């Protein structure tokens, strides 16, 4: 099993520590937002076309931001 050690030098770096530990939570939240948009587009028969297009555009934007930062939602 692989091990990873993250070291920070000062107590002031506590926010950096928390960010390092919470990375999976951010991924989970972004994935949930994307899934909510996808499901709404796909299954909400009363969704106006302009709103569906805006949601699709937002999903594309999320994917582009992730790709630009070499991140994947899988």
N, CA and C atoms as a LAMMPS dump frame, in Angstrom:
ITEM: TIMESTEP
0
ITEM: NUMBER OF ATOMS
222
ITEM: BOX BOUNDS ff ff ff
-5.0000000000000000e+02 5.0000000000000000e+02
-5.0000000000000000e+02 5.0000000000000000e+02
-5.0000000000000000e+02 5.0000000000000000e+02
ITEM: ATOMS id mol type element x y z
1 1 1 N 0.844 -1.18 0
2 1 2 C 0 0 0
3 1 3 C 0.885 1.237 0
4 2 1 N 0.538 2.19 -0.843
5 2 2 C 1.302 3.438 -0.938
6 2 3 C 0.995 4.339 0.249
7 3 1 N 1.986 5.109 0.64
8 3 2 C 1.82 6.068 1.725
9 3 3 C 2.219 7.447 1.226
10 4 1 N 1.555 8.44 1.751
11 4 2 C 1.854 9.82 1.406
12 4 3 C 1.993 10.604 2.695
13 5 1 N 3.053 11.357 2.792
14 5 2 C 3.269 12.198 3.962
15 5 3 C 3.232 13.652 3.521
16 6 1 N 2.38 14.43 4.186
17 6 2 C 2.293 15.861 3.916
18 6 3 C 2.8 16.578 5.156
19 7 1 N 3.791 17.447 4.972
20 7 2 C 4.355 18.167 6.105
21 7 3 C 4.205 19.667 5.9
22 8 1 N 3.825 20.335 6.971
23 8 2 C 3.747 21.789 6.978
24 8 3 C 4.579 22.268 8.154
25 9 1 N 5.219 23.407 7.978
26 9 2 C 6.191 23.858 8.963
27 9 3 C 5.61 24.618 10.146
28 10 1 N 4.483 25.295 9.962
29 10 2 C 3.99 26.155 11.034
30 10 3 C 2.497 25.938 11.265
31 11 1 N 2.062 26.385 12.421
32 11 2 C 0.649 26.308 12.76
33 11 3 C -0.162 27.2 11.829
34 12 1 N 0.461 28.28 11.33
35 12 2 C -0.226 29.192 10.427
36 12 3 C -0.628 28.51 9.121
37 13 1 N -0.028 27.393 8.837
38 13 2 C -0.355 26.655 7.618
39 13 3 C -1.536 25.701 7.822
40 14 1 N -2.267 25.883 8.894
41 14 2 C -3.401 24.997 9.196
42 14 3 C -4.425 24.977 8.065
43 15 1 N -4.657 26.111 7.425
44 15 2 C -5.606 26.15 6.313
45 15 3 C -5.105 25.293 5.149
46 16 1 N -3.808 25.322 4.905
47 16 2 C -3.235 24.479 3.858
48 16 3 C -3.411 23.002 4.189
49 17 1 N -3.238 22.672 5.436
50 17 2 C -3.431 21.287 5.871
51 17 3 C -4.874 20.863 5.626
52 18 1 N -5.808 21.697 6.047
53 18 2 C -7.225 21.367 5.883
54 18 3 C -7.585 21.24 4.411
55 19 1 N -7.072 22.139 3.566
56 19 2 C -7.331 22.058 2.126
57 19 3 C -6.795 20.755 1.544
58 20 1 N -5.612 20.343 1.982
59 20 2 C -5.031 19.093 1.497
60 20 3 C -5.897 17.9 1.895
61 21 1 N -6.42 17.937 3.098
62 21 2 C -7.245 16.834 3.585
63 21 3 C -8.65 16.831 2.989
64 22 1 N -9.149 18.008 2.594
65 22 2 C -10.525 18.126 2.105
66 22 3 C -10.645 18.029 0.58
67 23 1 N -9.583 17.741 -0.119
68 23 2 C -9.629 17.676 -1.574
69 23 3 C -10.72 16.755 -2.096
70 24 1 N -10.882 15.606 -1.474
71 24 2 C -11.906 14.652 -1.927
72 24 3 C -13.311 15.218 -1.74
73 25 1 N -13.501 16.065 -0.728
74 25 2 C -14.817 16.67 -0.508
75 25 3 C -15.16 17.644 -1.638
76 26 1 N -14.159 18.413 -2.075
77 26 2 C -14.372 19.346 -3.184
78 26 3 C -14.755 18.574 -4.448
79 27 1 N -14.052 17.483 -4.696
80 27 2 C -14.347 16.657 -5.864
81 27 3 C -15.773 16.127 -5.793
82 28 1 N -16.162 15.656 -4.636
83 28 2 C -17.514 15.129 -4.442
84 28 3 C -18.574 16.207 -4.689
85 29 1 N -18.344 17.401 -4.183
86 29 2 C -19.303 18.499 -4.361
87 29 3 C -19.44 18.892 -5.834
88 30 1 N -18.331 19.002 -6.528
89 30 2 C -18.384 19.363 -7.949
90 30 3 C -19.105 18.271 -8.735
91 31 1 N -18.834 17.011 -8.41
92 31 2 C -19.507 15.905 -9.087
93 31 3 C -21.017 15.945 -8.832
94 32 1 N -21.423 16.243 -7.61
95 32 2 C -22.854 16.32 -7.299
96 32 3 C -23.535 17.461 -8.05
97 33 1 N -22.871 18.603 -8.148
98 33 2 C -23.438 19.727 -8.901
99 33 3 C -23.607 19.328 -10.363
100 34 1 N -22.576 18.712 -10.94
101 34 2 C -22.643 18.288 -12.327
102 34 3 C -23.765 17.27 -12.536
103 35 1 N -23.898 16.314 -11.645
104 35 2 C -24.96 15.301 -11.758
105 35 3 C -26.349 15.927 -11.63
106 36 1 N -26.486 16.892 -10.744
107 36 2 C -27.782 17.577 -10.589
108 36 3 C -28.155 18.304 -11.877
109 37 1 N -27.193 18.993 -12.461
110 37 2 C -27.449 19.679 -13.731
111 37 3 C -27.806 18.669 -14.822
112 38 1 N -27.045 17.581 -14.9
113 38 2 C -27.292 16.555 -15.905
114 38 3 C -28.686 15.955 -15.756
115 39 1 N -29.044 15.578 -14.541
116 39 2 C -30.357 14.957 -14.307
117 39 3 C -31.502 15.917 -14.594
118 40 1 N -31.318 17.165 -14.26
119 40 2 C -32.364 18.155 -14.535
120 40 3 C -32.549 18.318 -16.038
121 41 1 N -31.439 18.43 -16.766
122 41 2 C -31.526 18.548 -18.221
123 41 3 C -32.204 17.33 -18.826
124 42 1 N -31.821 16.163 -18.343
125 42 2 C -32.281 14.91 -18.948
126 42 3 C -33.725 14.556 -18.595
127 43 1 N -34.133 14.82 -17.358
128 43 2 C -35.409 14.279 -16.892
129 43 3 C -36.51 15.298 -16.622
130 44 1 N -36.186 16.577 -16.519
131 44 2 C -37.221 17.58 -16.235
132 44 3 C -37.896 17.995 -17.536
133 45 1 N -39.04 17.406 -17.792
134 45 2 C -39.76 17.654 -19.04
135 45 3 C -40.31 19.081 -19.125
136 46 1 N -40.44 19.761 -17.996
137 46 2 C -40.968 21.127 -17.977
138 46 3 C -39.874 22.195 -18.009
139 47 1 N -38.641 21.752 -18.146
140 47 2 C -37.516 22.685 -18.131
141 47 3 C -37.493 23.478 -19.439
142 48 1 N -37.564 24.807 -19.353
143 48 2 C -37.509 25.617 -20.578
144 48 3 C -36.187 25.39 -21.326
145 49 1 N -36.258 25.465 -22.63
146 49 2 C -35.089 25.213 -23.47
147 49 3 C -33.928 26.141 -23.122
148 50 1 N -34.224 27.406 -22.874
149 50 2 C -33.137 28.34 -22.562
150 50 3 C -32.454 27.99 -21.248
151 51 1 N -33.196 27.459 -20.296
152 51 2 C -32.612 27.049 -19.023
153 51 3 C -31.777 25.782 -19.227
154 52 1 N -32.311 24.847 -20
155 52 2 C -31.561 23.62 -20.305
156 52 3 C -30.244 23.964 -20.998
157 53 1 N -30.294 24.916 -21.924
158 53 2 C -29.074 25.339 -22.619
159 53 3 C -28.081 25.987 -21.656
160 54 1 N -28.593 26.78 -20.722
161 54 2 C -27.72 27.415 -19.731
162 54 3 C -27.079 26.358 -18.828
163 55 1 N -27.852 25.367 -18.416
164 55 2 C -27.319 24.28 -17.582
165 55 3 C -26.258 23.493 -18.349
166 56 1 N -26.524 23.21 -19.624
167 56 2 C -25.553 22.483 -20.436
168 56 3 C -24.275 23.294 -20.589
169 57 1 N -24.42 24.59 -20.774
170 57 2 C -23.261 25.467 -20.883
171 57 3 C -22.455 25.463 -19.58
172 58 1 N -23.149 25.47 -18.462
173 58 2 C -22.48 25.423 -17.163
174 58 3 C -21.729 24.104 -16.985
175 59 1 N -22.331 23.006 -17.399
176 59 2 C -21.649 21.71 -17.324
177 59 3 C -20.386 21.727 -18.175
178 60 1 N -20.481 22.307 -19.37
179 60 2 C -19.299 22.42 -20.233
180 60 3 C -18.219 23.251 -19.562
181 61 1 N -18.621 24.333 -18.924
182 61 2 C -17.666 25.212 -18.239
183 61 3 C -16.96 24.457 -17.11
184 62 1 N -17.727 23.693 -16.35
185 62 2 C -17.138 22.884 -15.274
186 62 3 C -16.103 21.926 -15.854
187 63 1 N -16.462 21.229 -16.937
188 63 2 C -15.533 20.288 -17.563
189 63 3 C -14.277 20.989 -18.071
190 64 1 N -14.443 22.173 -18.667
191 64 2 C -13.289 22.917 -19.169
192 64 3 C -12.362 23.362 -18.044
193 65 1 N -12.941 23.825 -16.95
194 65 2 C -12.125 24.247 -15.799
195 65 3 C -11.352 23.055 -15.242
196 66 1 N -12.029 21.925 -15.107
197 66 2 C -11.353 20.721 -14.614
198 66 3 C -10.23 20.317 -15.564
199 67 1 N -10.524 20.307 -16.852
200 67 2 C -9.522 19.914 -17.844
201 67 3 C -8.335 20.865 -17.834
202 68 1 N -8.594 22.162 -17.742
203 68 2 C -7.515 23.153 -17.701
204 68 3 C -6.594 22.949 -16.505
205 69 1 N -7.128 22.332 -15.452
206 69 2 C -6.342 22.096 -14.245
207 69 3 C -5.907 20.643 -14.111
208 70 1 N -6.022 19.884 -15.223
209 70 2 C -5.627 18.474 -15.266
210 70 3 C -6.335 17.645 -14.193
211 71 1 N -7.631 17.914 -14.023
212 71 2 C -8.442 17.183 -13.053
213 71 3 C -9.52 16.404 -13.772
214 72 1 N -9.926 15.298 -13.168
215 72 2 C -11.011 14.47 -13.717
216 72 3 C -12.031 14.233 -12.622
217 73 1 N -13.292 14.095 -13.034
218 73 2 C -14.349 13.863 -12.054
219 73 3 C -14.64 12.387 -11.84
220 74 1 N -14.006 11.515 -12.592
221 74 2 C -14.284 10.083 -12.48
222 74 3 C -13.935 9.532 -11.143
